[in-house]
Amino acid sequence: MTPRRKRAAWIIGALIALSLVTFFVVNAFRQNLVFFYSPTQIIAGEAPQNSAFRVGGMVAENSLSRAADGVTMQFIITDTAQNIPVQYRGILPDLFKEGKGVVAQGRWENGTFIASEVLAKHDENYMPPEAQEAVNQAHQAAAKNRAASQASQHNKEQQ
């Protein structure tokens, strides 16, 4: 083999190796990519049906219940506009409380979010940015609905 052909073979081999490494890295990244959705987005059907994702918001007051087995928990995550029932089998984090922020990872099955992992916020001022944005959008939508309702009542009273 001439030096020119050896060099070409090395270059082709290096390109094939680089392509394989890139393929495996991108494939691993895709499998581990988890998106965040708010309860409103899930109810609207924007969340994937056959893959894992995260949902975040506040744990609704008086929604936490424990099944008879003592390990399965049910609670509701809300963004103040919509509520999502969540089922989790395991030990909840120490900071998990009703009325506090939470992010759960899992799958949406038959109208219930089956969580494989539950994360509680770590202090009183922290909420994941996505969850905070979802709560803010829900508050804005609720305020618009209230204003429209009040305007329509005011118009009815004037007639």
LOGU-738249 format. One record per residue (C-alpha): residue in three letters; x, y, z; residue number from 1. Coordinates in nm, 4 decimals. Each point is the difference from the previous one (the first is absolute). Layout:
REM LOGU-738249
@r->ALA u->X v->Y w->Z k->NUM;
...
REM end
This chain:
REM LOGU-738249
@r->MET u->0.0000 v->0.0000 w->0.0000 k->1;
@r->THR u->0.1278 v->0.3422 w->-0.0879 k->2;
@r->PRO u->0.0295 v->0.2719 w->0.2661 k->3;
@r->ARG u->-0.2827 v->0.1885 w->-0.1678 k->4;
@r->ARG u->-0.2382 v->-0.2982 w->0.0290 k->5;
@r->LYS u->0.1030 v->-0.0600 w->0.3631 k->6;
@r->ARG u->-0.0777 v->0.3606 w->0.0848 k->7;
@r->ALA u->-0.3394 v->-0.0235 w->-0.1775 k->8;
@r->ALA u->-0.0803 v->-0.3229 w->0.1898 k->9;
@r->TRP u->0.0863 v->0.1670 w->0.3328 k->10;
@r->ILE u->-0.2159 v->0.3006 w->-0.0828 k->11;
@r->ILE u->-0.2933 v->-0.2189 w->-0.1057 k->12;
@r->GLY u->0.0404 v->-0.2140 w->0.3147 k->13;
@r->ALA u->0.0082 v->0.3121 w->0.2207 k->14;
@r->LEU u->-0.3149 v->0.1375 w->-0.1673 k->15;
@r->ILE u->-0.1821 v->-0.3310 w->0.0530 k->16;
@r->ALA u->0.1066 v->-0.0076 w->0.3674 k->17;
@r->LEU u->-0.1090 v->0.3636 w->0.0481 k->18;
@r->SER u->-0.3356 v->-0.0758 w->-0.1631 k->19;
@r->LEU u->-0.0568 v->-0.2985 w->0.2304 k->20;
@r->VAL u->0.0889 v->0.2006 w->0.3110 k->21;
@r->THR u->-0.2319 v->0.2831 w->-0.1080 k->22;
@r->PHE u->-0.2835 v->-0.2469 w->-0.0648 k->23;
@r->PHE u->0.0332 v->-0.1601 w->0.3444 k->24;
@r->VAL u->0.0218 v->0.3358 w->0.1807 k->25;
@r->VAL u->-0.3076 v->0.1405 w->-0.1768 k->26;
@r->ASN u->-0.1925 v->-0.3235 w->0.0583 k->27;
@r->ALA u->0.0815 v->0.0008 w->0.3738 k->28;
@r->PHE u->-0.0951 v->0.3677 w->0.0232 k->29;
@r->ARG u->-0.3377 v->-0.0636 w->-0.1655 k->30;
@r->GLN u->-0.0804 v->-0.2879 w->0.2334 k->31;
@r->ASN u->0.0768 v->0.2069 w->0.3109 k->32;
@r->LEU u->-0.1658 v->0.3239 w->-0.1103 k->33;
@r->VAL u->-0.2996 v->0.0792 w->0.2235 k->34;
@r->PHE u->-0.2277 v->0.2972 w->-0.0720 k->35;
@r->PHE u->-0.1953 v->0.2055 w->0.2539 k->36;
@r->TYR u->-0.3753 v->0.0637 w->-0.0285 k->37;
@r->SER u->-0.2483 v->0.1858 w->0.2177 k->38;
@r->PRO u->-0.3354 v->-0.1526 w->0.1005 k->39;
@r->THR u->-0.1748 v->0.2331 w->-0.2473 k->40;
@r->GLN u->0.2188 v->-0.1270 w->-0.2853 k->41;
@r->ILE u->-0.0646 v->-0.3626 w->0.0965 k->42;
@r->ILE u->-0.3776 v->0.0501 w->0.0075 k->43;
@r->ALA u->0.0251 v->0.1754 w->-0.3394 k->44;
@r->GLY u->0.1685 v->-0.3140 w->-0.1409 k->45;
@r->GLU u->0.3411 v->0.1559 w->-0.0615 k->46;
@r->ALA u->0.1872 v->-0.2610 w->0.2059 k->47;
@r->PRO u->0.1318 v->-0.3188 w->-0.1607 k->48;
@r->GLN u->-0.2083 v->-0.3132 w->0.0493 k->49;
@r->ASN u->0.2698 v->-0.2659 w->-0.0283 k->50;
@r->SER u->0.3063 v->0.1485 w->0.1641 k->51;
@r->ALA u->0.1128 v->0.1383 w->0.3326 k->52;
@r->PHE u->-0.0260 v->0.3702 w->0.0784 k->53;
@r->ARG u->-0.0122 v->0.2299 w->0.3014 k->54;
@r->VAL u->-0.2957 v->0.1846 w->0.1457 k->55;
@r->GLY u->0.0336 v->0.2770 w->0.2549 k->56;
@r->GLY u->-0.2098 v->0.2299 w->0.2092 k->57;
@r->MET u->-0.1339 v->0.0193 w->0.3520 k->58;
@r->VAL u->-0.1308 v->-0.2913 w->0.2049 k->59;
@r->ALA u->-0.3703 v->0.0727 w->0.0526 k->60;
@r->GLU u->-0.1131 v->0.0430 w->0.3613 k->61;
@r->ASN u->-0.1672 v->-0.3045 w->0.1578 k->62;
@r->SER u->0.0794 v->-0.2187 w->-0.3028 k->63;
@r->LEU u->0.2627 v->-0.2332 w->0.1459 k->64;
@r->SER u->-0.1219 v->-0.3510 w->0.0748 k->65;
@r->ARG u->0.1781 v->-0.3259 w->0.0747 k->66;
@r->ALA u->-0.1167 v->-0.3363 w->-0.1342 k->67;
@r->ALA u->-0.0515 v->-0.2976 w->0.2289 k->68;
@r->ASP u->0.3411 v->-0.1425 w->-0.0936 k->69;
@r->GLY u->0.1636 v->0.3001 w->0.1723 k->70;
@r->VAL u->0.2368 v->0.0664 w->-0.2893 k->71;
@r->THR u->-0.2259 v->0.1274 w->-0.2786 k->72;
@r->MET u->-0.0862 v->0.3697 w->0.0228 k->73;
@r->GLN u->-0.2550 v->0.2004 w->-0.1924 k->74;
@r->PHE u->-0.0099 v->0.3783 w->-0.0224 k->75;
@r->ILE u->-0.0974 v->0.2769 w->-0.2386 k->76;
@r->ILE u->0.2370 v->0.2404 w->-0.1757 k->77;
@r->THR u->-0.1559 v->0.3302 w->-0.1009 k->78;
@r->ASP u->0.1063 v->0.3111 w->-0.1883 k->79;
@r->THR u->-0.3149 v->0.1733 w->0.1339 k->80;
@r->ALA u->-0.1728 v->-0.0451 w->-0.3378 k->81;
@r->GLN u->0.0017 v->-0.3805 w->-0.0330 k->82;
@r->ASN u->0.0558 v->-0.2942 w->0.2341 k->83;
@r->ILE u->0.1870 v->-0.3228 w->-0.0746 k->84;
@r->PRO u->-0.0450 v->-0.3108 w->0.2186 k->85;
@r->VAL u->0.3351 v->-0.1611 w->0.0794 k->86;
@r->GLN u->0.0756 v->-0.3477 w->0.1294 k->87;
@r->TYR u->0.3437 v->-0.0762 w->0.1440 k->88;
@r->ARG u->0.1300 v->-0.3205 w->0.1516 k->89;
@r->GLY u->0.2889 v->0.0677 w->0.2347 k->90;
@r->ILE u->0.1160 v->0.2313 w->0.2736 k->91;
@r->LEU u->-0.0721 v->0.3674 w->-0.0586 k->92;
@r->PRO u->0.2783 v->0.2548 w->0.0627 k->93;
@r->ASP u->0.0173 v->0.1560 w->0.3483 k->94;
@r->LEU u->-0.0820 v->0.3455 w->-0.1405 k->95;
@r->PHE u->-0.3152 v->-0.1239 w->-0.1768 k->96;
@r->LYS u->-0.3052 v->0.1838 w->0.1398 k->97;
@r->GLU u->-0.3434 v->0.1055 w->-0.1141 k->98;
@r->GLY u->-0.0035 v->0.3543 w->-0.1332 k->99;
@r->LYS u->0.3690 v->-0.0182 w->-0.0991 k->100;
@r->GLY u->0.1722 v->-0.0349 w->-0.3366 k->101;
@r->VAL u->0.0728 v->-0.3411 w->-0.1471 k->102;
@r->VAL u->0.1301 v->-0.1544 w->-0.3218 k->103;
@r->ALA u->-0.0858 v->-0.3608 w->-0.0870 k->104;
@r->GLN u->0.1436 v->-0.2117 w->-0.2772 k->105;
@r->GLY u->-0.1961 v->-0.2850 w->-0.1532 k->106;
@r->ARG u->-0.2673 v->-0.0879 w->-0.2558 k->107;
@r->TRP u->-0.3590 v->0.1057 w->-0.0698 k->108;
@r->GLU u->-0.2220 v->-0.3103 w->0.0114 k->109;
@r->ASN u->-0.3803 v->-0.0096 w->-0.0079 k->110;
@r->GLY u->-0.0490 v->0.3478 w->0.1447 k->111;
@r->THR u->0.2552 v->-0.0422 w->0.2813 k->112;
@r->PHE u->0.3653 v->0.0959 w->0.0091 k->113;
@r->ILE u->0.1974 v->-0.3050 w->0.1186 k->114;
@r->ALA u->0.3131 v->0.1476 w->0.1556 k->115;
@r->SER u->0.3294 v->-0.1864 w->0.0161 k->116;
@r->GLU u->0.1742 v->0.2871 w->0.1796 k->117;
@r->VAL u->-0.1236 v->0.2912 w->0.2128 k->118;
@r->LEU u->0.2147 v->0.3054 w->0.0727 k->119;
@r->ALA u->-0.0963 v->0.2576 w->0.2616 k->120;
@r->LYS u->0.1243 v->0.3555 w->0.0001 k->121;
@r->HIS u->0.2971 v->0.0601 w->0.2247 k->122;
@r->ASP u->-0.0963 v->0.3280 w->0.1659 k->123;
@r->GLU u->-0.2857 v->0.2456 w->0.0322 k->124;
@r->ASN u->0.1093 v->0.2253 w->-0.2871 k->125;
@r->TYR u->0.0813 v->-0.2590 w->-0.2663 k->126;
@r->MET u->-0.2269 v->-0.1358 w->-0.2695 k->127;
@r->PRO u->0.1293 v->-0.1431 w->-0.3298 k->128;
@r->PRO u->-0.0129 v->0.2753 w->-0.2647 k->129;
@r->GLU u->-0.2319 v->-0.2053 w->-0.2202 k->130;
@r->ALA u->-0.2404 v->-0.0580 w->0.2879 k->131;
@r->GLN u->0.0094 v->0.3678 w->0.1000 k->132;
@r->GLU u->-0.0745 v->0.1024 w->-0.3596 k->133;
@r->ALA u->-0.2903 v->-0.2460 w->-0.0204 k->134;
@r->VAL u->-0.1469 v->0.1299 w->0.3268 k->135;
@r->ASN u->0.0394 v->0.3608 w->-0.1187 k->136;
@r->GLN u->-0.1733 v->-0.0778 w->-0.3304 k->137;
@r->ALA u->-0.2844 v->-0.1751 w->0.1819 k->138;
@r->HIS u->-0.0427 v->0.3024 w->0.2304 k->139;
@r->GLN u->-0.0100 v->0.2342 w->-0.3018 k->140;
@r->ALA u->-0.2575 v->-0.2166 w->-0.1775 k->141;
@r->ALA u->-0.2143 v->-0.0157 w->0.3153 k->142;
@r->ALA u->0.0205 v->0.3790 w->0.0366 k->143;
@r->LYS u->-0.1100 v->0.0484 w->-0.3625 k->144;
@r->ASN u->-0.2915 v->-0.2392 w->0.0513 k->145;
@r->ARG u->-0.1078 v->0.1850 w->0.3165 k->146;
@r->ALA u->0.0223 v->0.3366 w->-0.1770 k->147;
@r->ALA u->-0.2053 v->-0.1274 w->-0.2947 k->148;
@r->SER u->-0.2584 v->-0.1485 w->0.2364 k->149;
@r->GLN u->-0.0265 v->0.3242 w->0.1983 k->150;
@r->ALA u->-0.0319 v->0.2029 w->-0.3218 k->151;
@r->SER u->-0.2802 v->-0.2208 w->-0.1272 k->152;
@r->GLN u->-0.1831 v->0.0250 w->0.3353 k->153;
@r->HIS u->0.0428 v->0.3769 w->-0.0053 k->154;
@r->ASN u->-0.1455 v->0.0147 w->-0.3535 k->155;
@r->LYS u->-0.2981 v->-0.2142 w->0.1038 k->156;
@r->GLU u->-0.0677 v->0.2256 w->0.2993 k->157;
@r->GLN u->0.0014 v->0.3112 w->-0.2193 k->158;
@r->GLN u->-0.2552 v->-0.1476 w->-0.2398 k->159;
REM end
